[in-house]
Amino acid sequence: MLDFTTKFMLLHDRRLFTKQHHTIWTKVINVVFIKKYRFKEIYELSTVPYPAPIKGALVTLRLDIWNKRNFQKKTDLYIDKVSDLQGNLLKVVTFNYIPSAIKNSLMNENDENSGYKKGLEIEVLKSLGSAMNFIPVIYEPINWRTEQWGKKQINGTISGLLGEVWSARADLALGNLHYTPYHLNILDLSIPYNTECLTFLTFESKTDNSWKTLILPFKLNMWVGVLFTLLIGGFLFYAFATAHKHIEDSENSIKIIQCDNQKTKILKNKPEFNQFMNKDVTGLYLFEDIENSILYTYGMLVAVSLPKVPSGWAIRILTGWWWIYCLLVVVAYKASMTAILANPDTRITIDTLDALADSNINCGGWGEQSKEFFMTSLDKTGQRVGQKFQEVYEVDKAIDLVSKGQFAYYDNIYFLRYVKMMQNIKTYEQNVQLINGTLNDTKNGDFTLHIMSSCIINMPISLGLQKNSPLKPAVDRFLRRVIEAGLVKKWLNDVMSDTVILEEPQQIEEVKALMDLKKLYGAIVILVAGYILSILVLLIEIGYWYGVVKKDPLYDEYSLNCYYTHK
């Protein structure tokens, strides 16, 4: 309930300086104690010895003496004690996490800073240490690999990094802390020094749809339109050919050969089989049968010319316009086919929160604070994600599930880029071992890691301090200068430089689009389907020949013309 930035003046009382109250005087530092000497009208003004650490008993620091209505030294009673910490030690808790703090794997066990020499918040800490004149003592929380930020225990305490600051064992916390109510209830946060994109690490599935290459240039509605036009065009050609045949039959008469009892007679003025004798002249035989009309119409659509142009003007005009239509469709199909063969393989990704909510995969992130963020969201899509959001406390297992296409992991984009890069290196090493025969096949499917392109939220990031820490005003003041100087962006680029260098070859490789046999699987599928369909039709024809035609009473092996004329 106290505002620790207020200036206090208290009567000197030894009960205030017992060990159980020492924590108070590390936070209430703007205080003056008034002590009256017993036998003289002399008053002593003293304060806590901040920033010097309290060792054993608390001994106050004398400021001035009041005697005979006058100060002896006339000292400023409320001096600034945090801008210059006089080279004292400050305990700083952190753990290995991108981009805030990166631990050197070759660290010396006797290194007082636990091997943390690189990282965005490490650089910020060095700058603050130089400006505020303190020496940071960096250490890691107990079981930080599993606890990390920590979680609330049954007994009410907090483990991990947050627990170190909450229990006043650490003065500062470096852990990419989000500026959220959850953290503000546990500790104080500095002004945000950066804004990070929080999103999901999902899987990227490479679609093996090479067998569908021939149908990919057009969408479903386009194919329906083409097939519908094909049927309509075939019926129109058939209708015009039939009408033209009736017109010619009514105006002309031709000679027809009719077979009867193995004797041939020549009859005149019999228009019964016009197409039998005159088909090569008029060309109407191409469209006089509905099945032939459909086939020849389809042939024109795939750029196969007619063997003969029909003589009927109606059909010839329709044929001209049909060829123009076929030209447009064929050119569009070829252009789309060229683009498909020239572009890289299509990949299925999840790039929006709506797509993630509609998918059947689970998602999760570190701790209850991430789940609480989605559950309290005003967005219905965010609430749907929160309902299946799982609290993750084993990051490595979560990343393995993502690589198997079963999970989506929530974190800042810099950490996700680092994880993706490391997973790609791991996959490359496994492939090399498979080629060398030193590793069994451990492939989990055709999945690679993918970072969602849209940000869920741009989260402010701060440094952590003890609740009501007297350091906060000075930290905010110097941190603001670091931000205005542009050093945060520079240090962030330095931290992520290794990741960017390793990402560049992968990005170049993704752009490559080489033509290979796999992209022509669609043509092979169509060819095989044509072989199978042709064989089936051949077997049906053979069965029809032996089962129907040869058993017909009119069938004569030596006079097939008469049989077909009768039919």
KEMISE-568177 format. One record per residue (C-alpha): residue number from 1; x, y, z; residue in one letter. Coordinates in Angstrom, 3 decimals. Layout:
<rs>
R    i      east     north        up  aa
R  NUM         X         Y         Z   A
...
</rs>
This chain:
<rs>
R    i      east     north        up  aa
R    1     0.000     0.000     0.000   M
R    2     3.007     2.304     0.401   L
R    3     4.426     4.301    -2.446   D
R    4     8.110     3.578    -2.101   F
R    5     9.079     6.606    -4.187   T
R    6     7.682     8.851    -1.404   T
R    7    10.095    10.596     0.989   K
R    8     9.648     9.236     4.538   F
R    9    10.719    10.688     7.894   M
R   10    10.466     8.291    10.873   L
R   11    11.394     8.259    14.513   L
R   12    14.425     6.139    15.214   H
R   13    13.405     2.822    16.762   D
R   14    15.612    -0.242    17.087   R
R   15    12.651    -2.496    16.359   R
R   16    12.685    -1.183    12.786   L
R   17    16.152    -2.586    12.196   F
R   18    15.631    -6.219    13.110   T
R   19    16.541    -8.845    10.523   K
R   20    12.967    -9.500     9.513   Q
R   21    12.662    -5.878     8.345   H
R   22    15.888    -5.734     6.344   H
R   23    14.025    -6.339     3.064   T
R   24    11.978    -3.190     3.633   I
R   25    15.082    -0.992     3.809   W
R   26    16.327    -2.322     0.460   T
R   27    13.222    -0.755    -1.090   K
R   28    12.304     2.179     1.165   V
R   29    15.526     4.079     0.690   I
R   30    14.185     7.660     0.697   N
R   31    13.872     7.669     4.479   V
R   32    15.347     9.765     7.293   V
R   33    15.412     8.532    10.913   F
R   34    15.293    11.125    13.729   I
R   35    17.045    10.164    16.940   K
R   36    17.113    12.414    20.038   K
R   37    19.983    12.160    22.439   Y
R   38    18.848    11.525    25.999   R
R   39    20.532    14.318    27.931   F
R   40    21.045    16.964    25.281   K
R   41    18.833    18.841    22.849   E
R   42    20.646    17.225    19.964   I
R   43    18.977    15.305    17.160   Y
R   44    20.734    12.867    14.840   E
R   45    19.407    12.403    11.278   L
R   46    20.367     9.118     9.617   S
R   47    19.256     6.898     6.727   T
R   48    19.761     3.378     5.416   V
R   49    23.202     2.689     3.885   P
R   50    21.860     1.924     0.404   Y
R   51    23.375     0.806    -1.986   P
R   52    25.765    -0.947     0.386   A
R   53    24.457    -4.443     1.174   P
R   54    23.156    -5.186     4.655   I
R   55    25.405    -7.681     6.367   K
R   56    24.288    -8.961     9.742   G
R   57    22.926    -6.023    11.754   A
R   58    21.615    -2.917    10.041   L
R   59    23.713     0.134    10.936   V
R   60    22.235     3.425     9.797   T
R   61    24.260     6.037     7.993   L
R   62    24.472     9.440     9.710   R
R   63    23.401    12.351     7.529   L
R   64    23.497    15.381     9.830   D
R   65    23.174    16.694    13.429   I
R   66    20.591    19.203    14.571   W
R   67    21.916    21.345    17.419   N
R   68    20.790    24.713    18.660   K
R   69    18.327    25.283    15.880   R
R   70    20.840    24.644    13.142   N
R   71    22.190    21.788    11.046   F
R   72    25.823    20.943    11.483   Q
R   73    26.604    19.902     7.866   K
R   74    23.542    21.158     6.020   K
R   75    23.512    17.989     3.933   T
R   76    20.819    17.156     1.410   D
R   77    18.729    14.646     3.325   L
R   78    17.166    12.935     0.294   Y
R   79    19.980    12.351    -2.125   I
R   80    19.702    10.208    -5.267   D
R   81    21.029     6.792    -4.242   K
R   82    20.340     4.778    -7.395   V
R   83    21.976     6.743   -10.208   S
R   84    25.394     5.813    -8.838   D
R   85    25.507     2.457    -7.090   L
R   86    29.177     2.937    -6.207   Q
R   87    30.408    -0.286    -7.760   G
R   88    28.232    -2.556    -5.639   N
R   89    27.092    -5.961    -6.822   L
R   90    23.625    -6.618    -8.225   L
R   91    22.333   -10.152    -8.602   K
R   92    20.880   -10.779   -12.058   V
R   93    18.986   -13.983   -12.860   V
R   94    18.626   -15.289   -16.402   T
R   95    18.835   -18.435   -18.507   F
R   96    19.768   -19.354   -22.051   N
R   97    17.072   -17.937   -24.286   Y
R   98    17.080   -16.266   -27.700   I
R   99    17.407   -13.305   -28.105   P
R  100    17.740   -12.052   -24.513   S
R  101    20.693   -14.111   -23.225   A
R  102    22.948   -16.612   -24.976   I
R  103    25.191   -18.871   -22.949   K
R  104    28.670   -19.703   -24.147   N
R  105    28.987   -23.473   -24.324   S
R  106    32.749   -23.192   -23.693   L
R  107    32.337   -21.200   -20.498   M
R  108    34.686   -21.412   -17.560   N
R  109    33.115   -22.932   -14.459   E
R  110    34.678   -20.180   -12.345   N
R  111    33.220   -17.444   -14.526   D
R  112    31.225   -15.152   -12.244   E
R  113    28.800   -14.339   -15.073   N
R  114    28.075   -18.012   -15.820   S
R  115    29.252   -17.710   -19.429   G
R  116    26.663   -15.142   -20.510   Y
R  117    28.550   -12.743   -22.753   K
R  118    26.096   -12.373   -25.635   K
R  119    22.446   -11.481   -25.975   G
R  120    20.213    -8.443   -26.386   L
R  121    19.422    -8.064   -22.685   E
R  122    23.009    -8.900   -21.759   I
R  123    24.123    -5.900   -23.830   E
R  124    21.434    -3.756   -22.214   V
R  125    22.638    -4.930   -18.802   L
R  126    26.230    -3.996   -19.625   K
R  127    25.088    -0.534   -20.668   S
R  128    23.066    -0.068   -17.462   L
R  129    25.975    -1.322   -15.375   G
R  130    28.276     1.236   -16.945   S
R  131    25.780     4.090   -16.540   A
R  132    24.652     3.230   -12.996   M
R  133    28.070     2.037   -11.796   N
R  134    27.237    -1.466   -10.600   F
R  135    28.738    -4.903   -11.206   I
R  136    26.197    -7.515   -12.387   P
R  137    26.490   -11.017   -10.962   V
R  138    24.620   -13.248   -13.418   I
R  139    23.367   -16.611   -12.259   Y
R  140    20.830   -19.197   -13.386   E
R  141    17.778   -20.355   -11.420   P
R  142    17.729   -23.901   -10.108   I
R  143    16.628   -26.441   -12.752   N
R  144    16.309   -23.665   -15.314   W
R  145    16.219   -26.133   -18.225   R
R  146    12.870   -27.454   -17.020   T
R  147    11.608   -24.553   -14.918   E
R  148    12.705   -21.597   -17.088   Q
R  149    10.311   -18.743   -16.172   W
R  150     8.721   -20.913   -13.516   G
R  151     5.190   -21.617   -12.345   K
R  152     3.144   -21.292    -9.206   K
R  153     3.612   -24.099    -6.701   Q
R  154     1.050   -25.695    -4.416   I
R  155     2.461   -23.893    -1.369   N
R  156     2.002   -20.495    -3.057   G
R  157     5.632   -19.945    -4.049   T
R  158     6.905   -19.473    -7.587   I
R  159     9.741   -21.430    -9.176   S
R  160    12.128   -20.528   -11.947   G
R  161    13.222   -17.060   -12.977   L
R  162    10.089   -15.311   -11.712   L
R  163    10.476   -17.013    -8.345   G
R  164    14.004   -15.644    -7.903   E
R  165    12.771   -12.069    -8.271   V
R  166     9.517   -12.669    -6.370   W
R  167    11.465   -13.983    -3.369   S
R  168    13.924   -11.017    -3.547   A
R  169    16.931   -13.241    -4.216   R
R  170    17.635   -11.412    -7.479   A
R  171    17.623    -7.681    -8.174   D
R  172    17.135    -7.915   -11.943   L
R  173    15.655   -10.548   -14.251   A
R  174    16.591   -11.006   -17.901   L
R  175    14.152   -13.306   -19.623   G
R  176    12.337   -11.587   -22.486   N
R  177     9.516   -10.716   -20.074   L
R  178     6.225    -9.703   -21.644   H
R  179     4.615    -6.510   -20.400   Y
R  180     1.415    -8.219   -19.206   T
R  181    -0.766    -8.094   -16.056   P
R  182     0.384   -11.607   -15.191   Y
R  183     4.003   -10.480   -14.805   H
R  184     3.097    -7.140   -13.226   L
R  185     1.356    -8.995   -10.387   N
R  186     4.608   -10.813    -9.586   I
R  187     7.327    -8.226   -10.187   L
R  188     7.989    -4.755   -11.512   D
R  189     8.795    -4.241   -15.171   L
R  190    10.919    -1.549   -16.735   S
R  191     9.675     0.496   -19.653   I
R  192     9.464    -1.713   -22.787   P
R  193    12.730    -1.613   -24.684   Y
R  194    11.467    -3.547   -27.712   N
R  195     8.325    -4.919   -29.326   T
R  196     8.404    -8.536   -30.507   E
R  197     6.109   -10.436   -32.807   C
R  198     4.537   -13.414   -31.041   L
R  199     3.287   -16.104   -33.369   T
R  200     3.141   -19.871   -33.862   F
R  201     5.710   -22.311   -35.174   L
R  202     3.743   -24.733   -37.340   T
R  203     4.566   -27.461   -39.807   F
R  204     4.912   -27.091   -43.547   E
R  205     3.674   -30.007   -45.615   S
R  206     5.020   -30.547   -49.085   K
R  207     2.097   -31.612   -51.254   T
R  208     2.963   -34.476   -53.575   D
R  209     0.286   -33.613   -56.139   N
R  210     2.476   -34.262   -59.177   S
R  211    -0.021   -36.889   -60.342   W
R  212    -2.593   -34.088   -60.650   K
R  213    -0.382   -31.877   -62.815   T
R  214    -2.699   -32.101   -65.835   L
R  215    -5.768   -30.885   -63.935   I
R  216    -4.040   -28.236   -61.785   L
R  217    -4.021   -25.465   -64.464   P
R  218    -7.806   -25.066   -64.133   F
R  219    -9.910   -24.893   -61.003   K
R  220   -12.986   -27.053   -60.504   L
R  221   -15.465   -24.458   -61.777   N
R  222   -13.324   -23.953   -64.891   M
R  223   -13.239   -27.684   -65.612   W
R  224   -17.016   -27.908   -65.133   V
R  225   -17.460   -25.044   -67.584   G
R  226   -15.164   -26.659   -70.180   V
R  227   -16.908   -30.064   -69.926   L
R  228   -20.348   -28.457   -70.043   F
R  229   -19.361   -26.477   -73.158   T
R  230   -17.935   -29.657   -74.702   L
R  231   -21.239   -31.490   -74.269   L
R  232   -23.299   -28.555   -75.535   I
R  233   -20.985   -28.129   -78.543   G
R  234   -21.162   -31.829   -79.378   G
R  235   -24.978   -31.806   -79.336   F
R  236   -25.068   -28.634   -81.497   L
R  237   -22.811   -30.208   -84.113   F
R  238   -24.955   -33.322   -84.063   Y
R  239   -28.172   -31.302   -84.411   A
R  240   -26.840   -29.219   -87.343   F
R  241   -25.504   -32.343   -89.099   A
R  242   -28.843   -34.129   -88.717   T
R  243   -30.783   -31.146   -90.016   A
R  244   -28.428   -30.734   -92.986   H
R  245   -28.743   -34.476   -93.799   K
R  246   -32.522   -34.221   -93.976   H
R  247   -32.248   -31.202   -96.280   I
R  248   -29.916   -33.008   -98.676   E
R  249   -31.997   -36.218   -98.586   D
R  250   -35.095   -34.302   -99.657   S
R  251   -33.382   -32.651  -102.651   E
R  252   -31.143   -35.381  -104.024   N
R  253   -31.444   -39.022  -104.861   S
R  254   -28.507   -41.360  -105.211   I
R  255   -27.798   -44.927  -106.177   K
R  256   -27.778   -47.420  -103.333   I
R  257   -26.550   -50.934  -103.336   I
R  258   -28.891   -53.249  -101.500   Q
R  259   -28.093   -56.868  -100.807   C
R  260   -30.912   -59.398  -100.926   D
R  261   -30.466   -63.173  -101.072   N
R  262   -26.885   -62.725  -102.283   Q
R  263   -28.113   -60.820  -105.424   K
R  264   -27.217   -57.208  -106.169   T
R  265   -29.767   -54.816  -107.733   K
R  266   -29.350   -51.151  -108.632   I
R  267   -32.287   -49.012  -107.518   L
R  268   -32.872   -45.336  -108.228   K
R  269   -34.566   -42.574  -106.264   N
R  270   -34.038   -44.336  -102.864   K
R  271   -32.671   -41.796  -100.246   P
R  272   -32.282   -44.418   -97.475   E
R  273   -28.508   -44.511   -96.926   F
R  274   -27.185   -41.150   -97.934   N
R  275   -24.148   -41.271   -95.667   Q
R  276   -23.185   -44.718   -96.958   F
R  277   -22.338   -43.432  -100.448   M
R  278   -22.075   -39.670  -100.034   N
R  279   -20.225   -39.328   -96.722   K
R  280   -16.842   -38.646   -98.272   D
R  281   -18.379   -35.808  -100.288   V
R  282   -20.330   -33.851   -97.645   T
R  283   -18.290   -34.622   -94.543   G
R  284   -21.479   -34.907   -92.495   L
R  285   -20.488   -38.364   -91.291   Y
R  286   -18.234   -36.678   -88.715   L
R  287   -21.193   -35.464   -86.669   F
R  288   -24.165   -37.637   -87.734   E
R  289   -23.636   -39.930   -84.720   D
R  290   -23.783   -38.369   -81.269   I
R  291   -20.747   -40.296   -80.012   E
R  292   -18.657   -39.263   -83.033   N
R  293   -19.812   -35.690   -82.607   S
R  294   -18.564   -35.621   -79.008   I
R  295   -15.239   -37.227   -79.962   L
R  296   -14.514   -34.837   -82.862   Y
R  297   -15.558   -31.866   -80.748   T
R  298   -13.144   -33.043   -78.038   Y
R  299   -10.448   -33.487   -80.694   G
R  300   -10.771   -29.864   -81.759   M
R  301   -10.517   -28.808   -78.100   L
R  302    -7.121   -30.528   -77.803   V
R  303    -5.939   -28.919   -81.065   A
R  304    -6.531   -31.940   -83.370   V
R  305    -7.852   -30.815   -86.738   S
R  306   -10.841   -32.444   -88.463   L
R  307   -10.120   -34.941   -91.273   P
R  308   -12.618   -33.060   -93.480   K
R  309   -14.554   -29.847   -93.074   V
R  310   -18.345   -30.493   -93.455   P
R  311   -20.105   -28.913   -96.419   S
R  312   -23.020   -27.502   -94.427   G
R  313   -22.632   -23.759   -93.919   W
R  314   -24.200   -23.864   -90.452   A
R  315   -21.672   -26.464   -89.323   I
R  316   -18.771   -24.619   -90.965   R
R  317   -19.647   -21.340   -89.213   I
R  318   -20.061   -23.147   -85.890   L
R  319   -16.724   -24.890   -86.481   T
R  320   -14.971   -21.538   -86.988   G
R  321   -16.283   -20.062   -83.764   W
R  322   -15.580   -23.340   -81.941   W
R  323   -11.947   -23.221   -83.074   W
R  324   -11.610   -19.677   -81.714   I
R  325   -13.001   -20.890   -78.387   Y
R  326   -10.624   -23.865   -78.425   C
R  327    -7.680   -21.556   -79.180   L
R  328    -8.413   -19.407   -76.122   L
R  329    -8.885   -22.397   -73.808   V
R  330    -5.767   -24.180   -75.055   V
R  331    -3.572   -21.069   -74.757   V
R  332    -4.822   -20.439   -71.193   A
R  333    -4.232   -24.084   -70.265   Y
R  334    -0.701   -24.126   -71.710   K
R  335     0.234   -20.876   -69.971   A
R  336    -1.048   -22.123   -66.621   S
R  337     0.666   -25.482   -67.121   M
R  338     3.979   -23.727   -67.870   T
R  339     3.669   -21.669   -64.683   A
R  340     2.964   -24.782   -62.596   I
R  341     5.952   -26.659   -64.002   L
R  342     8.240   -23.630   -63.588   A
R  343     7.261   -22.830   -59.990   N
R  344     8.460   -24.717   -56.888   P
R  345     6.301   -27.424   -55.381   D
R  346     3.206   -26.245   -53.574   T
R  347     3.411   -26.340   -49.788   R
R  348     0.557   -26.418   -47.301   I
R  349     1.068   -23.991   -44.414   T
R  350    -0.946   -22.451   -41.569   I
R  351    -0.492   -18.676   -41.729   D
R  352    -3.499   -17.211   -39.906   T
R  353    -5.116   -17.630   -36.513   L
R  354    -8.390   -18.621   -38.199   D
R  355    -6.638   -21.427   -40.077   A
R  356    -5.055   -22.638   -36.840   L
R  357    -8.399   -22.569   -35.035   A
R  358   -10.064   -24.528   -37.853   D
R  359    -7.283   -27.130   -38.045   S
R  360    -7.353   -30.346   -36.058   N
R  361    -3.871   -29.943   -34.579   I
R  362    -3.219   -28.873   -30.999   N
R  363    -1.221   -25.802   -30.045   C
R  364     0.554   -24.576   -26.958   G
R  365     3.198   -22.383   -25.417   G
R  366     5.139   -21.863   -22.230   W
R  367     3.196   -21.633   -18.984   G
R  368    -0.218   -20.563   -17.864   E
R  369     0.341   -16.940   -18.848   Q
R  370     0.196   -17.810   -22.563   S
R  371    -2.992   -19.820   -22.162   K
R  372    -4.528   -17.027   -20.080   E
R  373    -3.758   -14.559   -22.870   F
R  374    -5.865   -16.500   -25.369   F
R  375    -8.639   -17.439   -22.958   M
R  376    -9.202   -13.780   -21.996   T
R  377    -9.050   -12.579   -25.590   S
R  378   -11.984   -10.516   -26.881   L
R  379   -11.576   -12.213   -30.256   D
R  380   -13.690   -15.367   -30.701   K
R  381   -10.993   -16.946   -32.841   T
R  382    -8.449   -16.371   -30.078   G
R  383   -10.804   -17.990   -27.567   Q
R  384   -11.177   -21.019   -29.826   R
R  385    -7.391   -21.325   -29.937   V
R  386    -7.274   -20.900   -26.154   G
R  387    -9.671   -23.823   -25.663   Q
R  388    -7.185   -26.227   -27.238   K
R  389    -4.070   -24.381   -26.038   F
R  390    -1.810   -26.574   -23.907   Q
R  391     0.682   -25.404   -21.301   E
R  392     4.127   -26.532   -22.413   V
R  393     6.978   -27.075   -19.963   Y
R  394     9.184   -29.257   -22.196   E
R  395    10.039   -27.199   -25.249   V
R  396    12.142   -29.857   -27.011   D
R  397     9.282   -32.356   -27.039   K
R  398     6.905   -29.687   -28.306   A
R  399     9.256   -28.862   -31.198   I
R  400     9.501   -32.568   -32.079   D
R  401     5.699   -32.725   -32.258   L
R  402     5.704   -29.695   -34.545   V
R  403     8.196   -31.395   -36.873   S
R  404     5.826   -34.388   -37.027   K
R  405     2.910   -32.197   -38.059   G
R  406     0.989   -32.689   -34.801   Q
R  407     1.460   -29.413   -32.921   F
R  408     1.909   -25.623   -33.176   A
R  409     4.235   -23.871   -30.704   Y
R  410     3.734   -20.269   -29.527   Y
R  411     6.707   -17.971   -28.866   D
R  412     8.517   -14.871   -30.108   N
R  413     9.586   -14.870   -33.736   I
R  414    13.333   -14.628   -32.980   Y
R  415    13.293   -17.752   -30.858   F
R  416    11.190   -19.550   -33.476   L
R  417    13.632   -18.596   -36.221   R
R  418    16.488   -19.966   -34.137   Y
R  419    14.585   -23.200   -33.420   V
R  420    13.724   -23.615   -37.100   K
R  421    17.357   -23.124   -38.083   M
R  422    18.581   -25.648   -35.513   M
R  423    15.954   -28.187   -36.584   Q
R  424    17.009   -27.816   -40.234   N
R  425    20.641   -28.413   -39.232   I
R  426    19.582   -31.467   -37.255   K
R  427    17.607   -32.807   -40.233   T
R  428    20.563   -32.208   -42.560   Y
R  429    22.915   -34.098   -40.253   E
R  430    20.465   -36.999   -40.052   Q
R  431    20.237   -37.130   -43.845   N
R  432    24.036   -37.204   -44.092   V
R  433    24.139   -40.057   -41.577   Q
R  434    21.459   -41.907   -43.551   L
R  435    23.497   -41.546   -46.726   I
R  436    26.594   -42.821   -44.916   N
R  437    24.580   -45.683   -43.443   G
R  438    25.348   -44.787   -39.815   T
R  439    21.758   -44.031   -38.799   L
R  440    18.494   -45.863   -39.145   N
R  441    15.649   -44.204   -41.003   D
R  442    13.996   -41.842   -38.518   T
R  443    11.911   -39.837   -40.967   K
R  444     8.680   -38.623   -39.415   N
R  445     6.952   -37.537   -42.589   G
R  446     7.326   -34.924   -45.297   D
R  447     7.098   -31.968   -42.882   F
R  448     9.361   -28.986   -42.306   T
R  449     9.051   -26.187   -39.771   L
R  450     7.203   -23.043   -40.786   H
R  451     6.696   -19.758   -38.932   I
R  452     3.213   -18.304   -39.247   M
R  453     3.429   -15.212   -41.437   S
R  454     0.910   -13.176   -39.426   S
R  455     1.689   -11.974   -35.902   C
R  456    -0.763   -12.893   -33.168   I
R  457     0.306    -9.825   -31.188   I
R  458     3.214    -7.376   -31.088   N
R  459     4.188    -7.744   -27.430   M
R  460     6.212    -5.112   -25.484   P
R  461     9.294    -6.622   -23.798   I
R  462    10.816    -5.348   -20.527   S
R  463    13.418    -6.088   -17.886   L
R  464    12.214    -7.518   -14.588   G
R  465    12.842    -5.994   -11.138   L
R  466    11.732    -6.748    -7.621   Q
R  467     8.323    -5.496    -6.647   K
R  468     8.607    -1.831    -5.591   N
R  469    12.282    -1.823    -6.490   S
R  470    14.017     1.554    -5.959   P
R  471    16.060     0.856    -9.093   L
R  472    13.122     1.226   -11.447   K
R  473    13.244     5.045   -11.982   P
R  474    16.954     4.989   -12.771   A
R  475    16.670     1.861   -14.937   V
R  476    13.831     3.427   -16.906   D
R  477    15.746     6.657   -17.371   R
R  478    18.941     5.059   -18.675   F
R  479    17.052     2.416   -20.668   L
R  480    15.157     5.142   -22.483   R
R  481    18.470     6.682   -23.549   R
R  482    19.638     3.316   -24.889   V
R  483    16.445     2.966   -26.916   I
R  484    16.627     6.496   -28.322   E
R  485    20.225     5.925   -29.390   A
R  486    19.117     2.965   -31.542   G
R  487    21.357     0.523   -29.710   L
R  488    18.575    -2.018   -29.111   V
R  489    18.033    -2.586   -32.821   K
R  490    21.780    -2.787   -33.406   K
R  491    22.307    -5.344   -30.639   W
R  492    19.325    -7.372   -31.829   L
R  493    20.772    -7.568   -35.339   N
R  494    24.112    -8.675   -33.894   D
R  495    22.460   -11.434   -31.871   V
R  496    20.458   -12.752   -34.839   M
R  497    23.283   -12.422   -37.371   S
R  498    24.288   -16.097   -37.113   D
R  499    20.706   -17.219   -37.637   T
R  500    20.299   -14.914   -40.642   V
R  501    23.502   -16.246   -42.235   I
R  502    22.324   -19.838   -41.880   L
R  503    18.839   -18.977   -43.169   E
R  504    20.026   -17.406   -46.436   E
R  505    21.081   -20.646   -48.228   P
R  506    17.758   -22.231   -47.269   Q
R  507    15.801   -19.294   -48.669   Q
R  508    17.759   -19.457   -51.918   I
R  509    17.138   -23.187   -52.134   E
R  510    13.398   -22.723   -51.642   E
R  511    13.216   -20.406   -54.661   V
R  512    14.693   -23.012   -57.023   K
R  513    12.216   -24.580   -59.447   A
R  514    13.859   -27.304   -61.522   L
R  515    12.040   -29.475   -64.030   M
R  516    12.234   -33.148   -63.172   D
R  517    10.451   -36.400   -63.930   L
R  518     8.345   -36.117   -60.789   K
R  519     6.513   -33.106   -62.176   K
R  520     5.463   -35.188   -65.196   L
R  521     3.851   -37.891   -63.088   Y
R  522     0.480   -36.521   -64.193   G
R  523     1.230   -37.346   -67.838   A
R  524     2.356   -40.842   -66.848   I
R  525    -0.820   -41.331   -64.785   V
R  526    -2.987   -40.262   -67.742   I
R  527    -1.048   -42.532   -70.114   L
R  528    -1.416   -45.528   -67.809   V
R  529    -5.103   -44.752   -67.321   A
R  530    -5.510   -44.585   -71.103   G
R  531    -3.814   -47.978   -71.496   Y
R  532    -6.060   -49.569   -68.888   I
R  533    -9.241   -48.012   -70.297   L
R  534    -8.291   -49.013   -73.852   S
R  535    -7.650   -52.618   -72.781   I
R  536   -11.004   -52.739   -70.994   L
R  537   -12.815   -51.373   -74.057   V
R  538   -10.971   -53.893   -76.278   L
R  539   -12.069   -56.753   -74.031   L
R  540   -15.652   -55.477   -74.130   I
R  541   -15.532   -55.279   -77.937   E
R  542   -14.144   -58.793   -78.183   I
R  543   -16.829   -60.071   -75.821   G
R  544   -19.546   -58.255   -77.778   Y
R  545   -18.206   -59.682   -81.066   W
R  546   -18.216   -63.270   -79.873   Y
R  547   -21.241   -63.034   -77.615   G
R  548   -23.634   -60.915   -79.697   V
R  549   -22.551   -60.352   -83.302   V
R  550   -21.474   -63.892   -84.214   K
R  551   -24.599   -65.368   -82.629   K
R  552   -26.956   -63.164   -84.654   D
R  553   -28.992   -65.177   -87.273   P
R  554   -28.224   -62.591   -89.976   L
R  555   -24.493   -62.829   -89.378   Y
R  556   -22.638   -64.168   -92.416   D
R  557   -18.882   -64.322   -92.296   E
R  558   -18.705   -63.963   -96.112   Y
R  559   -21.262   -61.162   -96.467   S
R  560   -20.616   -58.673   -93.653   L
R  561   -21.792   -55.731   -95.802   N
R  562   -25.301   -57.077   -95.941   C
R  563   -25.279   -57.641   -92.149   Y
R  564   -24.227   -54.078   -91.392   Y
R  565   -26.612   -52.700   -94.046   T
R  566   -29.502   -54.445   -92.334   H
R  567   -28.367   -53.209   -88.922   K
</rs>
